[in-house]
Amino acid sequence: MALGERDRELMKAYRALGDPTRLRLVRLLARREEMGCGELGEELGISASTLSYHTSRLEDCRVLNVRRKGQFRFFSLRKEELQRLAPALLETSGPG
């Protein structure tokens, strides 16, 4: 049985959200409106290149917004998309 577009989209999102670092990143952003690249990397304890890898995976499945201001990047969640895919991730009382 062939998978539909919606199923492929869900698989991609769940694969991205299943990584422990990306899950922590989403939980952290669920508690804040927006965070800069440096602040987010420091909070997660990861390098800029590792953060870039993880944020690109979340951007790719459309759960992360990126705002650029000069050389800086600021991240926020696309909460409407997360609400549709995995509403429990938006709970701010979870671990993280």
Short mmCIF file of the C-alpha atoms (twelve columns), coordinates in Angstrom:
data_MODEL
# 
_entry.id   MODEL 
# 
loop_
_atom_site.group_PDB 
_atom_site.id 
_atom_site.type_symbol 
_atom_site.label_atom_id 
_atom_site.label_alt_id 
_atom_site.label_comp_id 
_atom_site.label_asym_id 
_atom_site.label_seq_id 
_atom_site.Cartn_x 
_atom_site.Cartn_y 
_atom_site.Cartn_z 
_atom_site.pdbx_PDB_model_num 
ATOM 1  C CA . MET A 1  0.000  0.000  0.000  1 
ATOM 2  C CA . ALA A 2  1.423  3.350  -1.047 1 
ATOM 3  C CA . LEU A 3  1.677  6.134  1.483  1 
ATOM 4  C CA . GLY A 4  -0.140 9.369  0.858  1 
ATOM 5  C CA . GLU A 5  1.414  12.824 1.080  1 
ATOM 6  C CA . ARG A 6  -0.026 13.362 4.566  1 
ATOM 7  C CA . ASP A 7  1.479  10.093 5.829  1 
ATOM 8  C CA . ARG A 8  4.904  10.968 4.405  1 
ATOM 9  C CA . GLU A 9  4.693  14.401 6.052  1 
ATOM 10 C CA . LEU A 10 3.848  12.817 9.418  1 
ATOM 11 C CA . MET A 11 6.671  10.296 9.141  1 
ATOM 12 C CA . LYS A 12 9.172  13.044 8.366  1 
ATOM 13 C CA . ALA A 13 7.991  15.173 11.300 1 
ATOM 14 C CA . TYR A 14 7.954  12.296 13.777 1 
ATOM 15 C CA . ARG A 15 11.422 11.197 12.663 1 
ATOM 16 C CA . ALA A 16 12.721 14.727 13.264 1 
ATOM 17 C CA . LEU A 17 10.914 15.114 16.585 1 
ATOM 18 C CA . GLY A 18 12.094 11.706 17.795 1 
ATOM 19 C CA . ASP A 19 15.684 12.868 18.244 1 
ATOM 20 C CA . PRO A 20 16.442 13.711 21.920 1 
ATOM 21 C CA . THR A 21 18.254 16.978 21.127 1 
ATOM 22 C CA . ARG A 22 15.499 18.187 18.807 1 
ATOM 23 C CA . LEU A 23 12.868 17.200 21.353 1 
ATOM 24 C CA . ARG A 24 14.682 19.275 24.010 1 
ATOM 25 C CA . LEU A 25 14.938 22.159 21.539 1 
ATOM 26 C CA . VAL A 26 11.182 22.087 20.865 1 
ATOM 27 C CA . ARG A 27 10.360 21.829 24.582 1 
ATOM 28 C CA . LEU A 28 12.634 24.787 25.309 1 
ATOM 29 C CA . LEU A 29 11.066 26.937 22.582 1 
ATOM 30 C CA . ALA A 30 7.576  25.962 23.767 1 
ATOM 31 C CA . ARG A 31 8.341  27.876 26.969 1 
ATOM 32 C CA . ARG A 32 9.705  30.943 25.172 1 
ATOM 33 C CA . GLU A 33 8.485  33.045 22.303 1 
ATOM 34 C CA . GLU A 34 11.806 33.226 20.454 1 
ATOM 35 C CA . MET A 35 15.466 32.480 21.097 1 
ATOM 36 C CA . GLY A 36 18.666 33.475 19.359 1 
ATOM 37 C CA . CYS A 37 21.083 30.931 17.967 1 
ATOM 38 C CA . GLY A 38 23.777 31.534 20.597 1 
ATOM 39 C CA . GLU A 39 21.367 31.438 23.513 1 
ATOM 40 C CA . LEU A 40 19.709 28.272 22.232 1 
ATOM 41 C CA . GLY A 41 23.025 26.494 21.653 1 
ATOM 42 C CA . GLU A 42 24.262 27.478 25.093 1 
ATOM 43 C CA . GLU A 43 21.051 26.350 26.779 1 
ATOM 44 C CA . LEU A 44 21.216 22.984 24.999 1 
ATOM 45 C CA . GLY A 45 24.985 22.637 25.491 1 
ATOM 46 C CA . ILE A 46 25.720 22.057 21.797 1 
ATOM 47 C CA . SER A 47 27.991 23.683 19.219 1 
ATOM 48 C CA . ALA A 48 26.772 26.087 16.540 1 
ATOM 49 C CA . SER A 49 27.272 23.476 13.812 1 
ATOM 50 C CA . THR A 50 25.297 20.856 15.749 1 
ATOM 51 C CA . LEU A 51 22.532 23.372 16.412 1 
ATOM 52 C CA . SER A 52 22.452 24.255 12.723 1 
ATOM 53 C CA . TYR A 53 22.007 20.585 11.815 1 
ATOM 54 C CA . HIS A 54 19.132 20.109 14.258 1 
ATOM 55 C CA . THR A 55 17.346 23.342 13.398 1 
ATOM 56 C CA . SER A 56 17.532 22.584 9.684  1 
ATOM 57 C CA . ARG A 57 15.827 19.228 10.295 1 
ATOM 58 C CA . LEU A 58 13.025 20.993 12.209 1 
ATOM 59 C CA . GLU A 59 12.725 23.677 9.534  1 
ATOM 60 C CA . ASP A 60 12.481 20.989 6.911  1 
ATOM 61 C CA . CYS A 61 9.415  19.453 8.559  1 
ATOM 62 C CA . ARG A 62 7.910  22.925 9.032  1 
ATOM 63 C CA . VAL A 63 7.749  23.075 12.820 1 
ATOM 64 C CA . LEU A 64 10.393 25.799 13.248 1 
ATOM 65 C CA . ASN A 65 10.434 29.415 12.085 1 
ATOM 66 C CA . VAL A 66 13.727 31.187 11.516 1 
ATOM 67 C CA . ARG A 67 14.020 34.956 11.504 1 
ATOM 68 C CA . ARG A 68 17.261 36.421 10.250 1 
ATOM 69 C CA . LYS A 69 18.560 39.778 11.378 1 
ATOM 70 C CA . GLY A 70 21.941 40.491 9.842  1 
ATOM 71 C CA . GLN A 71 24.185 37.569 10.677 1 
ATOM 72 C CA . PHE A 72 21.993 36.429 13.567 1 
ATOM 73 C CA . ARG A 73 19.222 33.844 13.508 1 
ATOM 74 C CA . PHE A 74 16.256 33.706 15.852 1 
ATOM 75 C CA . PHE A 75 14.091 30.631 16.257 1 
ATOM 76 C CA . SER A 76 10.467 30.165 17.212 1 
ATOM 77 C CA . LEU A 77 7.998  27.329 16.901 1 
ATOM 78 C CA . ARG A 78 5.267  27.096 14.331 1 
ATOM 79 C CA . LYS A 79 2.829  26.264 17.080 1 
ATOM 80 C CA . GLU A 80 -0.114 25.727 14.740 1 
ATOM 81 C CA . GLU A 81 1.854  23.032 12.902 1 
ATOM 82 C CA . LEU A 82 3.012  21.388 16.130 1 
ATOM 83 C CA . GLN A 83 -0.522 21.514 17.491 1 
ATOM 84 C CA . ARG A 84 -1.620 19.584 14.423 1 
ATOM 85 C CA . LEU A 85 1.237  17.035 14.534 1 
ATOM 86 C CA . ALA A 86 2.068  16.534 18.202 1 
ATOM 87 C CA . PRO A 87 0.118  18.729 20.642 1 
ATOM 88 C CA . ALA A 88 1.791  17.222 23.740 1 
ATOM 89 C CA . LEU A 89 5.071  18.877 22.716 1 
ATOM 90 C CA . LEU A 90 3.582  22.304 23.377 1 
ATOM 91 C CA . GLU A 91 2.942  21.524 27.036 1 
ATOM 92 C CA . THR A 92 5.299  23.781 28.942 1 
ATOM 93 C CA . SER A 93 5.348  21.643 32.077 1 
ATOM 94 C CA . GLY A 94 7.217  18.758 30.417 1 
ATOM 95 C CA . PRO A 95 10.872 17.917 30.967 1 
ATOM 96 C CA . GLY A 96 13.402 19.852 29.093 1 
# 
